[in-house]
Amino acid sequence: MIRSILALAVVGTMLLSCSTSIQQAGAGSSSETVIGKISTIDGRPAIDTKVMLIPSDYDPVSSTAIDNRKIYSDTTTETGDYRMLVSDTGRFNVLAIQLSLGTRSLISGIFVHGDTTGVQPCTLKAPGAIKVILPAGVDTLNGYVYIPGTTTLARLSSTKGYVILDSVPAGIASSIYYGLESGSVAPSPILDSIPVLSGDTTITTYSAWKFSKRCYFNTTASGAGVSNTVLHFPVLVRLTAANFSFSGTRKNGEDIRFIKADGSPCAYEIERWDSAGAVAEVWVNVDTVFGSDNAHYVKMLWGNPNAAGAANAGAVFDTANGFQGVWHLSDPDLANVKDATGNHFDGTPSDTAPVAAIGAIGIAKGFKGPSSYFDMKNTASGKLNFPENGVYTLSAWVYADTLDNKFHAIVGKSDNQYFLKLKPYYPPNPMRWEFAEFHDMVGWQITDTLATAQQWKYLVGVRQGANQFFYLDGVLVDTSIEIRADSVARYTGDDVTIGKFLTYSAIDAGYCPFSGKIDEVRISSVARSADWIKLCYMNQKTPDALLSFK
C-alpha cells in the first residue's frame, strides 16, 4: 500500500483502549442498547473484530471539547454480532477494526436513542489513506488534523506542506478538521467529502477528480525487458475504448492529470484526444522508470468537469534532458508541424505538403515526391548544428512504400552533415537503412542495416564522439563505421528537414525525397543509452510492452 512509502508525519490512527474515555460493553448505566453485525469482504462473519461507538464530533486530542462523552467498545462474536449498552444519546459513528488483518469499516451518523438502536450491517475492507495538503498559515508545531468521530489523527510534525492520515476506512470521509494542541482555538473544518479507496491514497488537491486508474510500468522480462533505471522518460499512454471510458472526461481531455504515488504532478502532453473516436495518445514525463520492476506506477485522474487544461509539452520534452527537436507529425494538413520542445523549431510544409496518414503512434505524415517535405527554418545554426564527432541522437518511425533502389532522406541536416536515410546498396539490392555523419574532405562515416518495405520500423542513430551506433526496433545492429570517401567540403548551411534534403546531393539530383510515412522524429543533444532506446521501442510499438492499467 502507498502508505508504506509515504511515511512523512507522525500519524496516529489509534485504537483507544485502557483509557478512562472508553466504556466496555455491558457497563452502561441505562438500558439503551446498540446492536449490529460485521462481515468480511467475502461475506463471512467477522469474528474477533473490535467495534467502537464514537461520538460523531469526537476529537482525538481534545476529548474534553465534547463533555467527556465516552467511547463504547465491544468485540464481535463468532456470528459477527456486537452489542453495547450505552448511557448516552446523540449522534455516533461505528468504527470496526479487524486487528489481525487491519481491515476496517466506518458507519457515520448513528442516532442513539430509546431502548435499542440497530446499526446497519457493514463490511470490512482494506483501508486507504489521505494526503492532506495543508492550507497556508497552519501551526506546524502545535497543529493537528483529524477526522471527527474517529480515532484518525495526524500531528503536524513536518513542514513539508502536507501530512498523511493513514488507515482510513474506505468510503467518504465526511470532513477533515484542523485544531491546536493548546486548545486556544476551536477546531475547524478544512476539507469536506473526501473519497477514500481501499489500498490507495487520496490527494486532497485532486479530490474534485472523480475517477482514477494506475498506469504500471513493467520492465521485467515479461514486459519491456529493461534492466537499468531510465530517468526523465516520456512514456506514451495510448487510450482506447478497450482501456478507458471517454464519456467521463471533458471533450478535449482538459481534465486529464497524471500524478506520482506521492501526489506530485507529472508533466504531460496530449498529442491527440478524440472523444468521438474513443482514441488518444498522451505523453507523460516519468522522472524514474526502474529497471527489472513491475510495481512502479503513476496515477491517471479524470472526471472534473471544471478543470482547465494543464498540458505542457515543453516540460515533457525538456531541453534540459537533451530534447532539442521533437515532431509528432500529427498536426492538421497544411499546418506547420510543431516542435514539442521549448525550442519551437516548427516545420514549414512544402508546396506539395505531406498529408495525414495512420502512423506508428496515432497520426503521422505521408510523403511522396520531391516537393513533399518539412523545413525546420532557422536551424542551420544553433542547437541542431552538431560538429564532427559530436554527441547527439536521431530517431524516427518510418514506413517505406517500396524498395526502389533510390536514395530517400528521412531526417537530416543536408547530405553533407548528418542524417537518417534509406539507400540502395552496391550493387543495387538489397536496400538498407543508414545513419551517417559527413566529415570534411574525408566523406561519410556510415552505419547501416537491411531495410524492409511496408512495415513500420523504429530507427535510431547515436553519435558519441568518434563512435557511432545504429539501432533497429530497439536492437543495436551496427557499430562498425564504414567510410565512403569523398573529398568535398562539409556543408552546414542547411536547415533540418524531414522527407528530403534541401540542397543538391552528389548522389541524387532530386535531393532524395522520401516515399512513404514518417512518424515521431526526434533530435537530442545527448547520446541515448541502449536501455533508453529499447524502452522507447517497447513502449511505442503496438502492442505496448511497457504499460498496463489497473
Buried (B, 14 or more C-beta within 10 A) or exposed (E): BBBEEBEBBBBBBEEBEEEEBBBBBEEBEEEBBBEBBBBBEEEEBBBEBBBBBBBBBBBBBBBEBBEEBBBBBBEBBEEBBBBBBBBBBBEBBBBBBBEEEEBBBBBBEBEBEEEEBEBEEBBBBBBBBBBBBBEEEBBBEBBBBBBBBBBBBBBBBBEEEBBBBBBBBBBEBBBBBBBBBEBEEEBEEBBEEBBBBBEBBBBBBBBEBEBBBBBBBBBBEEBBBBEBBBEBBBBBBBBEEEEBEBEEBBEBBBBBBBBBBBBEBBBBBBBBBBBEEBBBBBBBBBEEBBBBBBEBBBBBBBBBEEBEEEBBBBBBBBBEBBBBBBBBBBBEEEEBBBBBBBBEBBBBBBEBBBBBBEBBBBBBBBBBBBEBBBBBBEBBEEBBBBEBBBBBBBBBBBBBBEBBEBBBBBBBBBBBBBBBBBBBBEEEEEBBBBBBBBBEEBBBBBBBBEBBBEEBBBBBBBBBEEEBBBBBBBEBBBEEBEEBEBEEEBBBEBBBBBBBBBEBBEBBEBBBBBBBBBBBBBBBBBBBBBBBBBBBBBBBBEEBBBBBBE
